[in-house]
Amino acid sequence: MFLKVLKSKLHRARVTDTKLHYPGSIAIDESLMQAAGILPYESVLIANLNNGNRFETYAVAGRAGSGDVVVLGAAAQLASPGDVVIILAFAYCTPDEAARAAPKVVVLDEKNKIVRQH
């Protein structure tokens, strides 16, 4: 049996832009993805603190150091620039692996700069 557990998250990221007419995903500053251990094309769950929307998409790397968090495609209907979101990535683990799991948590400020990591 496998359990779905939190692998990593970007906590309190700010949406910097939305682009509806795009084939769907979320572009995240590559340095933020690396800090959280999120890989390009990895599935992520987005929880929007401003409106309660939750949606799943995949991450694509944005320009490193830009602070960009751009919601693309149909999901652009679920977020607006300035919204605060939590970007969550999960992993499937055996129960033994899950018992030892320690997710990477990257907390961001209002400019999407890293405040702390654990």
C-alpha positions as CSV (number, residue, x, y, z in Angstrom):
1,M,0.0,0.0,0.0
2,F,1.1,3.5,-0.7
3,L,0.2,6.7,1.1
4,K,0.0,10.2,-0.4
5,V,2.0,12.5,1.8
6,L,3.1,16.1,1.6
7,K,6.5,16.4,0.0
8,S,6.9,20.1,-0.1
9,K,5.1,23.4,-0.2
10,L,5.6,27.1,-1.1
11,H,3.6,28.8,1.7
12,R,1.9,32.2,1.1
13,A,3.1,32.7,-2.5
14,R,1.6,35.7,-4.3
15,V,0.1,35.3,-7.7
16,T,2.0,37.8,-9.9
17,D,-0.1,37.3,-13.1
18,T,-2.6,35.1,-14.8
19,K,-2.8,34.2,-18.5
20,L,-6.0,32.5,-19.6
21,H,-5.0,31.6,-23.2
22,Y,-2.2,29.2,-22.4
23,P,-2.2,25.4,-22.5
24,G,-2.5,25.2,-18.7
25,S,-0.1,25.1,-15.8
26,I,1.5,27.4,-13.2
27,A,4.8,29.1,-13.9
28,I,6.9,29.4,-10.7
29,D,10.2,31.2,-10.3
30,E,12.8,28.4,-10.9
31,S,14.7,29.2,-7.7
32,L,11.6,28.8,-5.6
33,M,10.8,25.5,-7.3
34,Q,14.4,24.3,-6.4
35,A,14.1,25.5,-2.8
36,A,10.9,23.5,-2.4
37,G,12.1,20.5,-4.4
38,I,9.3,20.9,-7.0
39,L,10.4,19.5,-10.4
40,P,9.3,20.9,-13.8
41,Y,6.0,19.2,-14.9
42,E,5.4,17.9,-11.4
43,S,1.7,17.8,-10.3
44,V,0.9,20.5,-7.8
45,L,-2.2,21.4,-5.8
46,I,-2.9,25.2,-5.4
47,A,-4.9,26.4,-2.5
48,N,-6.1,30.1,-2.9
49,L,-6.4,31.8,0.4
50,N,-8.3,34.8,-1.1
51,N,-11.2,32.9,-2.5
52,G,-11.0,29.3,-1.3
53,N,-10.4,27.8,-4.7
54,R,-8.3,24.7,-4.9
55,F,-7.1,23.3,-8.2
56,E,-4.5,20.9,-9.5
57,T,-2.1,21.6,-12.4
58,Y,1.6,21.1,-13.1
59,A,4.5,23.3,-12.5
60,V,6.7,24.9,-15.1
61,A,9.9,26.8,-14.4
62,G,9.7,30.6,-14.6
63,R,12.8,32.9,-14.7
64,A,15.0,32.3,-11.7
65,G,15.0,35.2,-9.2
66,S,12.0,36.8,-10.8
67,G,9.5,36.0,-8.0
68,D,7.0,35.1,-10.6
69,V,4.0,32.9,-9.8
70,V,1.8,32.9,-12.9
71,V,-1.4,30.9,-13.1
72,L,-1.9,29.7,-16.7
73,G,-4.7,28.3,-18.7
74,A,-8.2,27.5,-17.4
75,A,-6.9,27.8,-13.8
76,A,-6.4,31.5,-14.5
77,Q,-10.2,31.8,-13.9
78,L,-9.6,30.7,-10.3
79,A,-6.9,33.2,-9.2
80,S,-6.1,36.9,-9.6
81,P,-2.8,38.8,-9.4
82,G,-2.1,39.5,-5.7
83,D,-3.9,36.4,-4.4
84,V,-2.1,34.5,-1.7
85,V,-1.7,30.8,-2.5
86,I,-0.2,27.7,-1.1
87,I,1.5,25.5,-3.7
88,L,1.6,21.9,-2.5
89,A,3.5,18.9,-3.9
90,F,2.8,15.3,-2.8
91,A,4.6,12.0,-3.0
92,Y,3.5,8.4,-2.8
93,C,5.3,6.5,-0.1
94,T,5.2,3.2,1.7
95,P,4.0,3.4,5.3
96,D,7.6,3.2,6.5
97,E,8.7,6.0,4.2
98,A,5.7,8.1,5.2
99,A,6.6,7.7,8.9
100,R,10.0,9.3,8.2
101,A,8.7,11.9,5.8
102,A,9.7,15.5,6.5
103,P,8.2,17.9,3.9
104,K,10.2,20.9,2.7
105,V,8.3,24.1,3.7
106,V,9.4,27.3,2.1
107,V,7.6,30.4,3.5
108,L,7.5,33.5,1.2
109,D,7.0,37.2,1.8
110,E,4.7,39.5,-0.2
111,K,7.4,39.8,-2.9
112,N,7.8,36.0,-3.2
113,K,11.2,36.1,-1.5
114,I,12.1,33.3,0.9
115,V,11.6,34.2,4.6
116,R,12.4,30.8,6.0
117,Q,12.7,27.2,5.1
118,H,12.3,24.0,7.1
